[in-house]
Amino acid sequence: MATTIASALFSSNSRLPAGRELQRRAFNPRASSSSISLKEDIVIVGAGIAGLATALSLHRLGVRSLVLEQGDSLRTGGTSLTLFKNGWRVLDAIGVGDELRNRFIEIEGLVMRSEDGRELRSFLFEEEAPGQEVRAVERRLLLETLSSRLPLNSILYSSRVRAIKKQGTGDTLLELEDGTEMLAKIVIGCDGIRSPVAKWMGFPEPKYVGHCAFRGLGLYPAGQPFKARVNYIYGNGLRAGLVPVSQTQVYWFICFNSPTPGPRVDDPSILKNQALELLRNWPSDLLDVLHNTPDDVVIKTPLVDRWLWPCFSPPAVANKVVVVGDAWHPMTPNLGQGACCALEDSVVLAGKLAAALKRGNDESVEAALRSFGEERWGRMFLLTARANLVGSLLQWDNPVVCGFRNNIVIPWFVRLAPFLEHTNFECEFLEPVAST
Ligand SMILES: Cc1cc2nc3c(=O)[nH]c(=O)nc-3n(C[C@H](O)[C@H](O)[C@H](O)COP(=O)(O)OP(=O)(O)OC[C@H]3O[C@@H](n4cnc5c(N)ncnc54)[C@H](O)[C@@H]3O)c2cc1C
């Protein structure tokens, strides 16, 4: 492949000391001019889970990419994510599974309770869903681990893409917030739920589903007291959960009905009080986790999704621009699958793209991107719909219906194995090749 301006910039042999600040300074094309045109073969927009996992998958297959991130560093907020066995398959395939596994508790089962603390049902994964692997992972550490395996200067921070234009040559012009222009042969939009790349491709805005989530991370410096179980607690139009993350951290969430997303609140201490207010008289172990949560790690998120309707939704790919992860299929977190699916997307896309690039013609690349979209569409459509449906059922607020759910459906009819069937996903280990 032709040497690009950016890869020439990257070719410096001097390895810098650790630290994103230095990395950023090492590759700051805007240091001397506000509008330099750069050329890249593959540009990934967004250094979230999808972007970093795609960059790392490509890197292991010997393909270089440049990641543009709007923030001036990796996102450190976002508390934790529960990753199921499909997520772990991918993390293993890209060589970071064990490093992360060692830092987070393996969850052995789950307990369902009502808001008065009564246990409705409990499961052990090894009995009900053997082979399942569940761990809550701190998002910050996941991002840092993925980025630490990328070659130096793979991520260009403070680089917000504000406009996208197709060129006559078939390349794509990305215009950054500061006026820098970048020409890319292939653009991979990993820019999350409000993706400008998806918008440019004709996707509508994701839709608010009628409930919001509070999330936080309780800290127990002397050791947390919980068994390695996910706890789900169900009330009327309100539910909460807690998941041990490590020996000293416990992740919690609350989902509550709200006709609108409500005003944006930036003060986390107000958010924490609002969360506590919702849970008055709820089980004391849950409240204890909230009390042990530093204010600044409490976040509120209005939940949204976008269904990939056959015939109506644009395809994931248009002229060598492709969307991945939340940028393509934002889904509600009711199945804990958004990040897992973003990871799945990344290995599938990278595998197809790397094989096509070896063949070395535009048609192969276009076919590979199309094949990615076609292979993944059905699974993503169904999971997005299923997550939405599960959320609607769990957010019921009618006391009679909730009583029926808590006293009949959960104790007698819920089965774990079929519920977790969607976590079956296989992918091959991406054997690392010498870096490009
Ligand atoms: C309440 C809640 C709980 C969740 N729990 C789970 C869970 O337990 N398990 C699970 O698997 N998933 C969960 N998810 C879903 C998960 O968080 C997302 O699916 C996942 O973060 C998607 O990753 P992504 O990389 O596609 O997008 P993001 O993580 O949103 O990353 C997008 C990146 O793109 C950057 N960006 C955006 N716009 C631009 C631009 N114009 N230019 C440059 N960069 C840009 C952003 O700064 C960001 O770094 C949850 C979601 C929510 C809301």
The ligand as a Gaussian input file, in Angstrom:
#p B3LYP/6-31G(d) Opt

LIG

0 1
 C      -26.721000       2.292000      31.156000
 C      -25.917000       1.442000      30.229000
 C      -25.423000       0.223000      30.661000
 C      -24.721000      -0.595000      29.784000
 N      -24.285000      -1.805000      30.215000
 C      -23.690000      -2.656000      29.349000
 C      -23.266000      -3.928000      29.771000
 O      -23.424000      -4.295000      30.934000
 N      -22.694000      -4.770000      28.867000
 C      -22.509000      -4.385000      27.562000
 O      -21.993000      -5.201000      26.765000
 N      -22.886000      -3.158000      27.133000
 C      -23.472000      -2.289000      27.983000
 N      -23.842000      -1.045000      27.568000
 C      -23.616000      -0.664000      26.170000
 C      -22.191000      -0.167000      25.919000
 O      -21.873000       0.886000      26.791000
 C      -22.071000       0.309000      24.484000
 O      -22.684000      -0.601000      23.619000
 C      -20.615000       0.460000      24.087000
 O      -20.006000       1.463000      24.847000
 C      -20.511000       0.795000      22.606000
 O      -19.186000       1.074000      22.301000
 P      -18.847000       1.962000      21.026000
 O      -17.379000       1.944000      20.934000
 O      -19.668000       1.530000      19.873000
 O      -19.378000       3.426000      21.399000
 P      -18.839000       4.414000      22.536000
 O      -18.393000       3.665000      23.718000
 O      -19.902000       5.440000      22.709000
 O      -17.570000       5.099000      21.875000
 C      -17.713000       6.077000      20.867000
 C      -16.423000       6.892000      20.829000
 O      -16.483000       7.764000      19.687000
 C      -16.066000       9.055000      20.075000
 N      -16.720000      10.008000      19.156000
 C      -18.035000      10.302000      19.085000
 N      -18.245000      11.204000      18.126000
 C      -17.041000      11.485000      17.567000
 C      -16.618000      12.354000      16.514000
 N      -17.490000      13.127000      15.848000
 N      -15.302000      12.389000      16.199000
 C      -14.396000      11.621000      16.884000
 N      -14.745000      10.791000      17.891000
 C      -16.059000      10.724000      18.220000
 C      -16.540000       9.185000      21.514000
 O      -15.839000      10.186000      22.215000
 C      -16.239000       7.784000      22.051000
 O      -14.925000       7.655000      22.531000
 C      -24.511000      -0.177000      28.437000
 C      -24.987000       1.063000      28.005000
 C      -25.675000       1.873000      28.889000
 C      -26.182000       3.203000      28.384000

